[in-house]
Amino acid sequence: MLLVYGIGLLIAGLFLINAIFSYQSKHIDPAFWTTIWFQVKMIPLFFAANVMIGFGIKYNYKSTGSLTFALSLSKGFEIFIVVLMGYLFLKEVPTWKTWVGLSLVIGGFVITRLK
């Protein structure tokens, strides 16, 4: 059950952080003070996302016993979420190279779990 909680927290935290940065790149003027003001307003959301990611990694580590796997899993989710955010905010359609890269990451998860 910890693995399910860990994966859920990881996905929620990574989705939140990447959504904030995607929104900023699309809708916030890149001027210095505008960006600083937006980042200051987002501090509570960044805090919540960091807590979710931290507990997600902790729960995944406790359930699998491998920190390498827990961190690799979080990177895999982050790559997938970045591709999703690119599509949602910037309408970037993933190419075949993107899918090959994601397949390599997933293959890496499988390899790390082999004994």
C-alpha positions as CSV (number, residue, x, y, z in Angstrom):
1,M,0.0,0.0,0.0
2,L,3.0,2.3,0.6
3,L,4.0,1.9,-3.0
4,V,0.5,3.2,-4.1
5,Y,0.7,6.1,-1.8
6,G,4.3,6.9,-2.9
7,I,3.5,6.8,-6.6
8,G,0.4,8.9,-6.0
9,L,2.3,11.5,-4.0
10,L,5.1,11.6,-6.6
11,I,2.8,12.1,-9.5
12,A,0.8,14.8,-7.7
13,G,3.9,16.7,-6.6
14,L,5.7,16.5,-9.9
15,F,2.5,17.4,-11.8
16,L,2.1,20.5,-9.6
17,I,5.7,21.7,-10.0
18,N,5.7,21.2,-13.7
19,A,2.3,22.8,-14.2
20,I,3.6,25.9,-12.3
21,F,6.6,26.2,-14.5
22,S,4.6,25.5,-17.7
23,Y,2.1,28.1,-16.8
24,Q,4.9,30.6,-16.1
25,S,6.5,30.0,-19.4
26,K,3.2,30.4,-21.3
27,H,1.4,33.2,-19.4
28,I,3.8,35.2,-17.3
29,D,5.9,38.0,-18.8
30,P,9.6,37.1,-18.7
31,A,10.5,40.4,-17.1
32,F,12.5,40.0,-13.9
33,W,10.1,41.5,-11.4
34,T,7.0,39.9,-12.9
35,T,8.7,36.5,-12.7
36,I,9.9,37.2,-9.1
37,W,6.3,38.2,-8.0
38,F,4.8,35.1,-9.6
39,Q,7.4,32.9,-7.9
40,V,6.7,34.5,-4.5
41,K,3.0,33.9,-4.9
42,M,3.7,30.2,-5.8
43,I,5.8,29.5,-2.6
44,P,3.0,27.7,-0.8
45,L,2.4,25.5,-3.9
46,F,6.1,24.7,-4.2
47,F,6.2,23.8,-0.5
48,A,3.3,21.4,-0.9
49,A,4.7,19.9,-4.0
50,N,8.1,19.4,-2.4
51,V,6.5,17.7,0.6
52,M,4.5,15.4,-1.7
53,I,7.6,14.5,-3.7
54,G,9.7,13.9,-0.5
55,F,7.1,11.6,1.0
56,G,6.5,9.9,-2.3
57,I,10.2,9.0,-2.6
58,K,10.3,8.0,1.1
59,Y,7.3,5.6,0.7
60,N,8.7,4.1,-2.5
61,Y,12.0,3.5,-0.8
62,K,10.3,1.9,2.2
63,S,8.2,-0.4,0.0
64,T,10.9,-1.4,-2.5
65,G,14.1,-1.2,-0.3
66,S,15.9,0.5,-3.2
67,L,16.6,4.2,-3.3
68,T,17.9,3.9,-6.8
69,F,14.6,2.5,-8.0
70,A,12.6,5.1,-6.0
71,L,14.6,8.0,-7.6
72,S,14.6,6.4,-11.0
73,L,10.9,6.0,-10.8
74,S,10.5,9.7,-9.9
75,K,12.6,10.7,-12.9
76,G,10.6,8.5,-15.2
77,F,7.3,10.1,-14.0
78,E,8.9,13.5,-14.3
79,I,9.9,12.9,-17.9
80,F,6.4,11.7,-18.8
81,I,4.8,14.7,-17.0
82,V,7.1,17.1,-18.8
83,V,6.0,15.7,-22.1
84,L,2.4,16.0,-21.0
85,M,2.8,19.6,-19.9
86,G,4.5,20.4,-23.2
87,Y,1.4,19.1,-25.0
88,L,-1.2,20.7,-22.6
89,F,0.4,24.2,-22.4
90,L,2.4,24.6,-25.6
91,K,0.6,22.1,-27.9
92,E,3.9,20.3,-28.6
93,V,3.2,16.9,-30.1
94,P,5.8,14.3,-29.0
95,T,7.8,12.9,-31.9
96,W,9.1,9.3,-32.3
97,K,12.3,10.4,-30.6
98,T,10.4,11.3,-27.5
99,W,8.7,7.9,-27.3
100,V,12.1,6.2,-27.8
101,G,13.5,8.2,-24.9
102,L,10.6,7.3,-22.7
103,S,10.9,3.6,-23.7
104,L,14.6,3.7,-22.6
105,V,13.7,5.2,-19.3
106,I,11.0,2.5,-18.7
107,G,13.5,-0.1,-19.8
108,G,15.9,1.3,-17.2
109,F,13.3,0.7,-14.5
110,V,12.9,-2.9,-15.6
111,I,16.7,-3.4,-15.5
112,T,17.0,-1.9,-12.1
113,R,14.4,-4.3,-10.7
114,L,16.0,-7.4,-12.2
115,K,17.9,-9.5,-9.7
